[in-house]
Structures are given as structure tokens and as C-alpha cells.
């Protein structure tokens, strides 16, 4: 018997350390070659590290949340016969090759998300198997993983259920081990509904039972979110300006265009807002910029590479619409759909998730009256359209008087870096957008 020391491999160019996100083995476990050992996180992705040898785990380096330097001991495996250095080197080389592929066309690191609301879990990259390896999804650094789901206390084993069912059960105070699934051993929403109906007289018709406190260690992506959000607020003196826009005519135009679209993609409000942004930017180049506060250099970009918040099953991701200013409404709609689908399926590349010069973020119908979005550093501005509401307004009757009419209104928020953008410039930019939004025919002319 010999002890094989498996060191933390080089998981990417310029990466000096990685954080332990989750151990899948413990001391005393028997592992096979290519078995999943541990998930570690770098600045670029979460990496799934597999065992290069078969044997018994006799030691592991640190706990979840600990940071381990590249080349340091990761774990020790007792193997039969003599362990070879070639085995460790082969595993390390495989991981390095996979990470080089994952860097994308430009090798640029992924961008942070603009908001601290819901964010995305990184895709897990499987390495060390010597075969074809899927690339990790280069998730923006400000994404939000779902909190860990504790195992049910009863039932003698782990209950099979989706994250949504687990979340609902937790909110209702229901122990999933008490719920009998109708088929294949997996608890579904229907099973939970049946359980609640059956136990309606036992208190489940009430708001829910009190839940126990949870202590959740801030690790992995959530830790990076906390660091990046803190850095954005620490380094950037934010200010937010909010203006109300009448989008009644804009919504009418959108309905007319959709009615005659043929085989073109259906227009949402977003392509129209992006067009308004791009048509207003040339007069306010300080909005479409990045600030390198270490070099004390502001770069104003001629092209608008617009970061777009996209909701996925895992949370919020921000793919980038390249050269948004050069695309018409239909091209924007098609690109928005393509990028949103890539984000939802985890197929968005590093290039598609990096390099934005300005970000737009919206919660859609949940957008509220106004938002104060956090800037996507090193950008200097972020735009947040809010929920459309219908309210009575005084409008001109065309004869010098006024009348009351029902109108569709929407607030637009913009947060700016006050070191680069003055309040007057931010307000003037939004007023320029407002003119286009309230006179939507201008969006269709050069």
C-alpha cells in the first residue's frame, strides 16, 4: 500500500488559489478512478475535480470555504501498489487544458451582475476523465446560487424532489420525508398538494409552522457576489435618477409592429428601449464608458455592448448584445431571444457574458415603482426600466385645453458613477431617452 498525494492542480492561467465549495468524499471513503472528489471555485468557474486513482481517502485539505493554493495538498489517497507522479501530472494537465478551452475567444473574465437579487449558479465542469469535457458556463461574478437544501430529518434517506418543491415545502413547514410520492419515488408539487389537502385539519391550512434557524456558510459564488457587491459600493459613489415616461404610444407601436411581423420574432418592450438608449448615447458618451480607477483612465466606447439581465432557472445572468447600436428592432429581438436561451440552457460562452460597456436590468412586471440598481463595475452607468402601470393623466385635448385620460406610465431609473458622470448629464440622458420613448416614430428613422 502507498499513499498518493493529490495536489491542487493548476486550474487556469493566473489562478493562484481555489476555494473549496463542496466535498463529495470524506476520510475513510473508498474512491474509484474518475470519481467526483470535490468542487472548487476560481474567479472564472466552478471546477469538478475527479480522482486520478482508486483507493481510500485518508486525509483531506480543509473544509468547505477554505482557500487552497495551487500545488498544495488537496487530499491523500491510499492506493494499492506504488502511486506514480505521472498520474498526478496527467490529471493536472487535463484540468489545465480544459480551463484553457473554457476561457473563450478573448480569454476575458466574466462580468459581475448588476443587482444583488437573484443570481446564477455556475455550471460544473467535469475534469480528469481524459475524454471530451463540456465547458463551464462563465457565470457573471454577481450571481446568486440557491441556498443549500438540508436533507429531511425523517424517512431514513434523502427524498427525491426538485429545488422548487423543496423550497415550497420549507416555506410551508412540511418535512418532505412525510410526503408519499405518487410515482417513481420523486415528490412533486401534486404530491405536496395532496398531502396538504389530506392534512388540512392538522394545521397545514394555516400560514405554516415555524421553521428552524439556518446557518449558511458564505462560500463559493455567494462569497464572490458579496465581495464584488461590496467592492462596487465601496469604490463607486452611486447616485440614482428616476424619471416617469408615458409609454402609451410606444406600446401601441409595439402592438402594430407585432401584428405585421410575419415570421419575424415577437417584439417585447426591450428592443424599443435599447434602440432609444443607442440613439441617445452619441450625445452623452460619458454614459457608455468604463472607469479604470487604478490607472485613473476613463474609456468612452464608440460601440454599445449592452449587458442584458436574463432570468434563468439558476438565477440571473447577464449576456451581452454586441454592437447594439448597429441592429434594428427585429435583429435586437432575435439576438435577445438567442442570448436568453443560451443563458437559460447554460450554453452562453465567456465572450457572450463579458465585455459589456453599459447594462440594462429589469424585473419586468415585478419591477416596482422605482429601483436603484448597483453599477456593473467597471462600467459607470446602469439603466433600470420599471413596471408599467395605468393611471389617469392630464393630456392636451388638441384645442388648447386638457382632458383626463388613462395612460400607460413607466419609470426609468439610472444609477451612475458620480466620479465620471455628473447629475446633469445623467438627467439629460434620460430626458433624451424620454423624448424618443414618448415620440416612438423617431425610433424608426435614422
JOVENPE-V143303 format. One line per field, one symbol per residue. ss: DSSP state (a for helix, b for strand, c for the rest). psi: psi as a letter, one per 30 degrees, with the letter a starting at -180 (. if undefined). burial: + if it has 24 or more other ideal C-beta (glycine too) atoms within 12 Angstrom, else -. A space follows every 50 residues. Layout:
ss=???
psi=???
burial=???
//
This chain:
ss=cbbbbbbcccccccccbbbbbbbccccccbbccccbbbbbbccccbbbbb ccccbbbbbbccccccbbbcccbbbbbbbcccccaaaaaaaaaaaaaaaa aacccccccccccccccccccccbbbcccccccccccccccccccccccc cccccccccbbcaaaaaaaaaacccaaacccccccbbcaaaaaaaaaaca aacccccccccccccccccaaaaaaaaaaaaaaaaccbbbbbbbbbcaaa aaaaaaaaacccccccccaaaaaaaaaaaaacccccccbbbbccccbbbb cccccbbbbbbbccbbbbbbbccaaaccaaaaaaaaaaaaaaaacccccc aaaccccbbbcccaaaccccccccccccbcbbbbbbbbbbbbbbbbcccc cbbbbbbbbbbbbbbbbcccccaaaaaaaaaaaaaaaacaaaaacc
psi=klkjjjljljglkfkflkkjekkgllkfkkllkgkkelklkafelkkjkl kflkakkfkljllkfkkkkkflkelkkklkakkkfeeeeeeeeeeeeeee effaefgklllllflgcklkkkkkkklgffakkkklkikkfhljlklkjk kkfafglkkklleeeeeeeeefgkjfffkjkflggkkleeeeeeeeeege ggfffafllkllkkjkkjlbeeeeeeeeeeeefefkjkkkkkkkkjgeee eeeeeeeefgfbglkkkafeeeeeeeeeffeefiffeilkjjfefhkkjk kfkjjjkjkkklffaklilkjkhffgkaeeeeeeeeeeeeeeeegggkle efglgkfkkkkkgbfgfaellilkkikglglkkjkakklklklklkgfgf allklklkkkkkkkkljffekleeeeeeeeeeeeeeefiffffgl.
burial=---+++++++++--+-+++++++-+---+-+--+++++++++++++++++ +++-++++-+++-+-+++-+---++++++---+---++-+++-++++++- ++++----+++++++++++++++++++++---+-++++++++++++---- --------+-+---++-+++-+-+++-++-+-----+++-++--++---- ---+--------------+++++++++++--+---+-+++++++++++++ +-++--+-------+-+++++++++++++++--++++++++------+-+ +-++++++++++-+++++++++-++-+++++++-++++++-++--+-+++ +++++++++++++---+--+++++++++++++++++++------------ ------+++++++++++--++---++--++++++-+++-+--+---
//
